[in-house]
Amino acid sequence: MADYEYWESDTGIASEDSVVSDKSIAGDDDDNMGDAEIYNDVSPAANDYHGYTLKETKMKNKLNKCYRKDEVDSRELDAVTVQGSGAVGFPLPTDDEASDEEMSETDDEEVSDEEISETGDDSDEDSWHIRDYQAPANFPDNMEGKSTNSNAPNHMLYRKATPMYLNVPALIRFPITIAEMTTFLPLHYCFSGFLPRMDVQNKGHNDTARMILSARGLDKSPDFEHRVHNLRSALGHQLPKSLNNLAANHTTSIGNTCSTWSPPPASSWKNRKTSGTMDDCLLLRLSHGVTDFPRGTDQGLLTIALVFAELHGHWDVMLSELPRYVAKFGLGPAPVMAPDADRTAMREFRGRWKAAHP
């Protein structure tokens, strides 16, 4: 059905209470006036209805009432009202039969993608309703690989951090900082691009291990140096494997995204109950267990989105929905990373670590 505008007076839509009631319309002898009398009524009453005659006002009220109720059917209006509808600026109402026929014809027509986009019928960002302040998700511990040994120095890292088999190359295809890598994806050091990028700035992996542990408050215990040594050793053993993985995949450029990373052989995931990578997870799973978020130039788009999601309690957003989430709340674009961003980040971290552990 086409959209119709209600008739409005200078002070708003005319109502049956302000001018005349339906009862008076039905019983008024003037309803039998001819077209000439309708068009030529110049009585003083015309000025009382903002330039319209009393008869026109009655018809407008009747039509307004029907249109507001979405009951535009000629059989529900008296003959004089229908006849006079053209005189008061309304299109003639259609019968049910005509409306059904038009609706059937419309349904049979194909609507192009462009038309859908223009009318807003597609699933745009405004139609994606995200409820604020949801109950926090209860993330189970990782119980595979090194996390199964509760006596291991860093078993809490392996239990709480983002699962190492999450398919981040497919999910995070925008630039991330090395602080974001060590904070939100520490167990992905087994992926091909992680350690080669860190190794450029930190030969020996001592500071890389410290970055990973300090982001989760695991550098506060008396044995933190033992924790650092244990993790540094694991990183050192992994680096040659990552370099071989890069060579096997004919990848020489690491870049500042995860898109070029490739997972290690499935055989390296000890106690892994299923094969292959995990395709998706909740966005806020990445910050589970994190106590110190990246700050300043260490903040990339991933940090901005995670902080915003935690602040507003958006616990049902998936990591795969991150680009759409960023667009919906205007969190982008991603901060531009300077060419020496990794070197600067490592230098600033060393200064913070020295201040915290004199």
N, C-alpha and C positions, 0 to 999 in steps of 0.2 A: 504494500500500500504506500502511496506517496506520502510525504510529510506535508502536513497542513499547519498553517499558522493560525493560532487563535486570534479572533478579533479583539483588539484592545482599545479602550477609551483613553482619554488623556490621563486618567488616574488609575489605569489598570484594566484587567479583563472585566467586562460587564458581567454582573451576576444577576441571577433571577431575583435575589432579595433587593438589590439596589434599583431595579427598574420595574420588573413585572414578573409575576410568578407563572409557573407552568399552568396552574389552574385558571388564571385569568386569560392565558393564551388560548386554552382549549375552549373557554366559554365566551370569548369576545366576539361580538357580532361583526367587528371590523375584519375578522378573518376572511369574510366573503368579499372583501374589496377587490376590484379588478386591478390589472397592472397599471392602468392610468392613474388610479388613485394612489397606488403605492409610490410611483415615481414623482407625482405632482403634489404630494402633501407638503404644504408650506405653512402649516399651522405653527403657532408659537411653540407647540410641544417639540418641534424639531430641534430648537435650540437647547432644550433641556437634555438632549442625548448626544451632545458634542457633534452637531451637524447632521445626525441621522434622524430619520423620522421614527415615530413610536413604533410603526409597523416593522421597519427595518431592524430596530433594536430588539423587538420580540423575536424575530427570525434569527438574529445573530445569537441571542441567548440560547435559543433552542439548539442551534447548530453547535455552539461552543460546548454545551453540555454533552451532546452526543460525541463530539470529537474527543473531548477529555476522557470520556469513558471508552474510547475506541469502539464505539457502536455506530459507525457510519453506515447505515443501511436505509435506503429510501423507504422501506416498508415501515420503519419506526418513526418517520417524520410525516406530518400531515401534508397534504397536497400543496397548500398555499406556501408552506415553508420551502418545499422542494422547488416549487415554481419560482419563488423569489430568491433562491440561493444565489443565482447569477447576478441579481441586482445588488447584493451586499458583499460581493467580492469573494464568495466561496465557490469552489468547484462543486458540480453536482455529485452527491454521494452515489456510490455504485452498489448494485444489488450483490447479495452473497454469491449468486451464480457467476457474475462477472468477475468478482474478486477472486473466486476459486480458480477460474480459468486463467486469469493473469498470473496468479501465484504458480499454477502448474507450468505455464510457459516460462516463468522465471527460473523455476527449479530445473527445467530441462536445459537451460543455457549453461555453457561452461564459463567459469569465471577464471580469468587468467591470473597468474601469480602477481603480475603488476597491479591488477585491480585489487587483489587481496591486500597487497602491501599498502596501496593508497587508502583503502578504507580502514586499515588497522585491524583486519580480521586475523592476521597471522599472529603467531606467538611472539610478539615483540616484548621488549624489556618491561614495558608498563604492565603487561598482563601477567608477569611473573611475580606472584605474591610471596614474599618472604616474611614470616612472622618474627618479630623482635622478641628477645629475651626468652628463648626456648630453654628447656631443661638441658643442662650439659650432657653430652653423650658419655657413656661409660665404656671406655676403650679397654678391651682385655689385653693382658700382657702378651708380648710375643713369646711363644714357647717353642721356638725352633732354633737350631743352630747353637751359638754360644750362650744364648739366653737361658738354656736349660741347666747350666751349671751355676748354681747359686753361690758357689764358693769362688767363682772367678772374680777378679778385681773389678771388672766393669760390667758385671751381669745386669746391673740396673740400666745401663745405657742400652744394651741389646734388648732388654725387655720393653722399655718405654718408647724408644725412638721409632720413627716411621719404618715400617717393615722394609727390609732391603730388597725384597722382590717386587715392590711397587714399580710399575712401568712408567717411571718419570720421563724417559725420552719422548713418550707419546703424549704425556700430560703437561709437561712444563717446557714450552717451546719459545719462551721469551727470556731475555737476559736475567740472570741472577748473579748476586755477588758471592764471593767466596765465604763471607760471613753467613749468608743464607744457606749455602751448601753445608757448612759444618754445623749450623744450628738446626735446620729442619730436615736435612737428609744425610745425617752422619753415617748411617750404615750403608749408604750407597757408595762408599769408598771402594767397594768391590766392582763398581761399574767402570767401564774403560776410561771415561773422560775425567773422573773425579780427581784421582791422585796425580795424574800428569799435570793438570792445571795447578794443583796445590804445590807440586814439587818445584815448579819454576820459582816460587817465592820462598820455599822452605825446604831446603835440602836437609834430609835427616828426619823430617816429619815431627820434630819435637813440638814446634809451635802449632802444627795442625792438630796434634793430639790435645794440646792445651785448649785450643779454640773449641773443639768438640765438647770437652768435659766442662769447661767453664760456662758454656751456654746453658747447661742443665744443672748447675750448682754442684757438680760432682768434684769440684776442686777444693771443697771446703773441709773435707775429712783429713785427719792426720796423715793418712797414707796416700795422699793425692799424688805424690811423686811416683809412688809405685804404680798407681793407676795410669799416669802419663807414660811411664816406661812400657807397661803392658800394651797399651794401645799403639804407641809408637812402633813397637815391634811388629804388631799385626799389620800396620800400614806399610812398613818396610817390606814385609813378605808379599804384600799384594801388588806393589808398584810394578815389578817385572811382569806379572801376569796381565796387568792392565795395559802395559805397553805392547805386549804380544797380542792382546785382544785388538788394540788399535790397528796394529800392522795387519792382522788377519782380515780386518774389515776395510783395509785400504783407506784408513782415515789418518790424515796428518794434521788437520786443523782441528783444534779442540774447541775454540770459540768460548763464548760466555753464556751459552745455553746448555740445556741437557739433551737437546735434540740429536747430537752426534754420539751420545753415550750408547754403549751396548752392554747388556747384562753378562755376567760371567757364566761359564757352563753350569747347567743345572746340577751337575755332580758336586759342585763346590758348596751347595746349600745343604749342609748336614741336617738331618732329621726333618727335611722339608717334606710335608705330608702330601703335597700336590706338586705337579710339574708346571713349569711356565711361570710367567709373571702375574702379578695382581693388576687387573685392568683399571681400577678406580678405588677411591676411598673418600671419606669425608674431608673437606678442606682443612678443618681444625684438627684432624688427626696429625697433621704435620707439626703442630705446635705442642702436642701432648708431651708433658714433662719438661718443657722449656721454661727456664726461670729468667733468662736474660736475652731479650730480643735485640736484633741488630739495630743500631742507632746511626743517626747522621748519614754519611755517604754510604754506609753499609746497608742501608735500607733500600731494597728494590721493590718492585711491584708485588712480589710474593709477600714480603713483610707487611707492606701497607694493607693488603687484602686480609691477611691473618689478624692483624691488630684490629681492623675495622670489624671483622666478623666476631671476634671475641668481645669487643666493646658492645656490640648490639645483640649478642647472643644468637647469631645465625648458625645454628648447629646442624642444619639439614642441607647445607650447600655442599655439593660434591666438588672434588678437585677438578674434574673434567668440565665443570660449569664455571670455572674461574674467569675465562674471558668474558662470558655473559654477565657474571657478577660484577666484574670491574666496570663494564659498560653501564650497567643499571644504576650504579651508585656513583659514577663519575670518578673512579679512583685512579684512572690512568691519565695520561700515558705513562709508560715506564720511565723512571728517571734515566737520563743519559749517563752511561758509564764512561768515565775518562779512560784514555788508553792505558794509563798507569794505575788504574783503580785497584787492581789486585795487590800491587806493590805497596800502595798507600795503606790499604786495609791491613796488611800484615804488619807494617811498621807501627801503625796506631795500636794494634792489638798488643804488640810487644811492650809498648809503653804502659798500657792498662794492666797487663799481667805483672809487670815489674812493680807497679804501684800497689797492687793487691797482694803480692807475695814478695815482700822485700827480703 
